[in-house]
Amino acid sequence: MRVALLVNAAAGRGRARSVAVAVTDRLRAGGVEVEPLVATDRSVAEAAVAGVRDRVDAVAALGGDGVAHAAVQGLAGSGTPLAVLPAGTGNDLALALGVPPDPRAAADAAVADLGAGTGRSVDLVRSTSAAGDRWWATVLCCGFDSAVSDRVNRLRWPRGPRRYDLAIALELARLRPRTVQLTLDGVTTDHDVTLVAVGNTPFYGGGLRICPGADPADGLLDVTVVGPVGRRELVRTRPRLASGTHVDHPAVQVARAREVRLDSAEPLTTWADGELVGPVPVRAAVVPASLVVLGGARR
């Protein structure tokens, strides 16, 4: 068996780099020949996966959701399996798939699935915007959360998680509802929103259940719409995302669709898997069983 190991060395503030040798040893101990790939940036990682996918038995992505997102661009629809080895600050895809949280144990589970031929097929989502087409696996967000991500991307200080905390504080200070046109399977409605999340899986933001009912194998997208709320209410309600009970809040609506289109007269962006997808308008369509994954829990 031959596996390409894609490593984002910066993931998890260096955690991926620190465990890369141990993970490689675990893969080799399972009888796997390892071909190393280095993700110096997103475009390099995507090209590396696309170039190797037809001559390996699987691709293993060591890092967070960003490196998995890069791998998905090259693997979608190819039949070549993906093993997610979580070592990032956010490991939402691994959590949704039931992958062991330790990357060495995840490598063992992936090798076991690869040897037994017991990979699992899951859905992916293909989005189209002015920035081009992107595949994604977890959750696409638009509104407050995408504004925070935009802000984090622009900030150069401070470093680490405090940058995210500062971005939240700055965006809370300018919080206001945005008017969004939402089209679900061809039916269009207008909404004043704080945020919209489109989920193939439940989790984003490091384990928050923004779309608690989302299932990556049901051929549907879960759409969570948070209507206008004030700063204090948003801060007070946000902890409920950990359990998914925010969907009971009167300002929250939940729907399901196979295809979702987001549009607005305002210059809003969308992010998915923690990566920039593009500006609205964005069309997102689920593509059933378009990715084979290794090492996850069985349902």
MODA-V802253 format. One record per residue. RES is the residue in one small letter. SS is DSSP state (2 for helix, 1 for strand, 0 for the rest). PHI is phi in degrees with one decimal (* if undefined). NEAR is the number of other ideal C-beta (glycine too) atoms within 10 Angstrom. Layout:
((RES	SS	PHI	NEAR) (RES	SS	PHI	NEAR))
This chain:
((m	0	*	14) (r	1	-124.8	12) (v	1	-126.8	26) (a	1	-87.5	24) (l	1	-106.0	23) (l	1	-94.9	28) (v	1	-118.9	24) (n	0	-96.7	25) (a	0	-61.9	18) (a	0	-84.6	17) (a	2	-62.5	24) (g	2	61.9	21) (r	2	52.4	13) (g	2	97.7	11) (r	2	-63.2	19) (a	2	-60.8	25) (r	2	-61.4	17) (s	2	-70.7	12) (v	2	-106.1	20) (a	2	-60.7	21) (v	2	-66.6	9) (a	2	-63.7	13) (v	2	-65.4	23) (t	2	-60.0	19) (d	2	-62.3	13) (r	2	-66.1	21) (l	2	-63.8	25) (r	2	-66.6	14) (a	2	-64.7	11) (g	0	-86.9	16) (g	0	88.9	10) (v	0	-103.3	23) (e	1	-85.9	12) (v	1	-103.7	19) (e	1	-109.2	15) (p	1	-75.5	11) (l	1	-126.8	24) (v	1	-109.1	13) (a	0	-95.3	25) (t	0	-69.4	11) (d	0	-157.4	9) (r	2	-62.5	16) (s	2	-66.8	11) (v	2	-64.9	13) (a	2	-63.0	25) (e	2	-62.2	19) (a	2	-65.6	14) (a	2	-64.0	22) (v	2	-65.9	26) (a	2	-60.7	14) (g	2	-76.0	12) (v	2	-107.9	18) (r	2	-60.6	19) (d	2	-84.3	9) (r	2	-123.9	10) (v	0	-127.0	21) (d	0	-85.6	15) (a	1	-167.3	26) (v	1	-118.0	27) (a	1	-106.7	31) (a	1	-110.1	34) (l	1	-101.5	31) (g	1	152.2	31) (g	0	-104.4	27) (d	2	-66.1	31) (g	2	-64.5	21) (v	2	-72.1	29) (a	2	-64.6	33) (h	2	-59.7	25) (a	2	-63.6	27) (a	2	-64.4	31) (v	2	-60.9	27) (q	2	-59.5	19) (g	2	-90.5	22) (l	2	-101.0	25) (a	0	-55.2	18) (g	0	75.1	12) (s	0	-85.7	16) (g	0	86.7	12) (t	0	-76.7	22) (p	1	-72.9	25) (l	1	-115.8	29) (a	1	-109.7	32) (v	1	-92.6	32) (l	1	-112.9	34) (p	1	-73.6	28) (a	0	-151.7	30) (g	0	-110.3	28) (t	0	-78.3	17) (g	0	-123.8	22) (n	0	-125.6	26) (d	2	-70.0	26) (l	2	-67.7	32) (a	2	-59.1	27) (l	2	-62.7	20) (a	2	-65.6	27) (l	2	-85.7	24) (g	0	76.1	14) (v	0	-76.2	24) (p	0	-53.7	18) (p	0	-70.2	11) (d	0	-85.3	15) (p	2	-63.4	28) (r	2	-69.7	16) (a	2	-66.6	15) (a	2	-63.9	27) (a	2	-63.9	31) (d	2	-60.6	18) (a	2	-64.8	19) (a	2	-65.8	29) (v	2	-62.9	24) (a	2	-62.3	13) (d	2	-65.6	21) (l	2	-63.3	23) (g	2	-66.3	14) (a	2	-88.8	9) (g	0	67.5	7) (t	0	-113.0	11) (g	0	-64.3	21) (r	1	-114.3	20) (s	1	-87.8	14) (v	1	-130.9	23) (d	1	-81.0	21) (l	1	-123.4	20) (v	1	-122.7	29) (r	1	-110.5	17) (s	1	-109.9	22) (t	1	-126.0	16) (s	1	-147.3	18) (a	0	-62.6	9) (a	0	-82.3	14) (g	1	110.8	9) (d	1	-92.1	12) (r	1	-136.4	23) (w	1	-93.4	23) (w	1	-148.3	28) (a	0	-118.3	28) (t	0	-108.8	29) (v	1	-134.8	32) (l	1	-102.8	28) (c	1	-124.9	26) (c	1	-147.2	26) (g	1	116.0	24) (f	2	-57.3	24) (d	2	-66.5	24) (s	2	-70.1	24) (a	2	-64.9	22) (v	2	-62.7	22) (s	2	-63.3	21) (d	2	-57.6	16) (r	2	-65.0	18) (v	2	-56.7	17) (n	2	-65.1	12) (r	2	-88.2	8) (l	0	-72.3	15) (r	0	-111.4	6) (w	0	-150.6	7) (p	0	-79.8	11) (r	0	-92.0	9) (g	0	74.3	9) (p	2	-64.5	11) (r	2	-66.3	11) (r	2	-63.1	16) (y	2	-66.3	18) (d	2	-61.2	12) (l	2	-64.6	16) (a	2	-61.9	19) (i	2	-61.7	19) (a	2	-61.5	11) (l	2	-66.9	14) (e	2	-75.5	18) (l	2	-61.8	14) (a	2	-64.7	8) (r	0	-113.8	10) (l	0	-62.3	16) (r	0	-158.7	8) (p	0	-69.6	16) (r	1	-115.5	20) (t	1	-86.7	13) (v	1	-125.9	22) (q	1	-96.8	15) (l	1	-115.6	23) (t	1	-116.3	16) (l	1	-113.4	17) (d	0	48.1	14) (g	0	90.5	9) (v	1	-101.3	9) (t	1	-105.2	10) (t	1	-137.7	12) (d	1	-102.7	11) (h	1	-139.8	17) (d	1	-92.4	12) (v	1	-130.6	24) (t	1	-86.2	22) (l	1	-159.8	22) (v	1	-126.8	27) (a	1	-123.5	26) (v	1	-114.5	30) (g	1	-112.3	29) (n	0	-89.0	29) (t	0	-127.7	26) (p	0	-73.9	23) (f	1	-103.9	25) (y	1	-150.4	27) (g	0	63.2	21) (g	0	81.3	17) (g	0	103.1	14) (l	1	-82.0	23) (r	1	-88.3	25) (i	0	-66.9	26) (c	0	-124.2	26) (p	0	-61.3	18) (g	0	-93.6	15) (a	0	-68.3	26) (d	0	-131.0	17) (p	0	-74.7	27) (a	0	-130.4	14) (d	0	-106.5	15) (g	0	71.4	13) (l	0	-132.3	20) (l	1	-107.8	26) (d	1	-94.5	24) (v	1	-116.7	22) (t	1	-108.4	26) (v	1	-112.6	21) (v	1	-101.3	24) (g	1	-73.6	15) (p	0	-62.1	15) (v	0	-138.7	21) (g	0	-77.9	10) (r	2	-58.2	11) (r	2	-62.6	9) (e	2	-69.0	13) (l	2	-64.4	18) (v	2	-64.5	13) (r	2	-67.7	11) (t	2	-85.2	17) (r	2	-55.3	14) (p	2	-59.8	11) (r	2	-69.4	16) (l	2	-63.7	20) (a	2	-62.8	13) (s	0	-101.6	10) (g	0	83.7	17) (t	2	-78.9	14) (h	2	-61.2	20) (v	2	-67.5	18) (d	2	-85.5	9) (h	0	-68.9	14) (p	0	-61.7	7) (a	0	-85.4	15) (v	1	-106.6	17) (q	1	-119.2	17) (v	1	-128.4	16) (a	1	-143.2	17) (r	1	-133.5	17) (a	1	-161.4	20) (r	0	-88.1	15) (e	1	-136.2	15) (v	1	-128.3	24) (r	1	-123.8	19) (l	1	-115.3	24) (d	1	-145.2	17) (s	0	-163.7	20) (a	0	-74.9	10) (e	0	-92.4	10) (p	0	-80.4	7) (l	0	-95.6	22) (t	1	-110.5	20) (t	1	-127.7	27) (w	1	-128.6	22) (a	1	-144.1	29) (d	0	55.4	28) (g	0	74.7	24) (e	1	-121.9	16) (l	1	-66.8	17) (v	1	-96.3	27) (g	1	156.4	18) (p	1	-79.3	16) (v	0	-71.0	24) (p	0	-73.6	16) (v	1	-129.7	24) (r	1	-110.7	16) (a	1	-124.6	25) (a	1	-127.5	16) (v	1	-74.4	20) (v	1	-118.9	16) (p	1	-61.4	14) (a	1	50.6	14) (s	1	-97.0	20) (l	1	-143.0	24) (v	1	-99.9	18) (v	1	-119.1	26) (l	1	-116.4	29) (g	0	84.4	29) (g	0	-89.0	23) (a	0	-73.0	11) (r	0	-83.4	7) (r	0	-110.4	7))
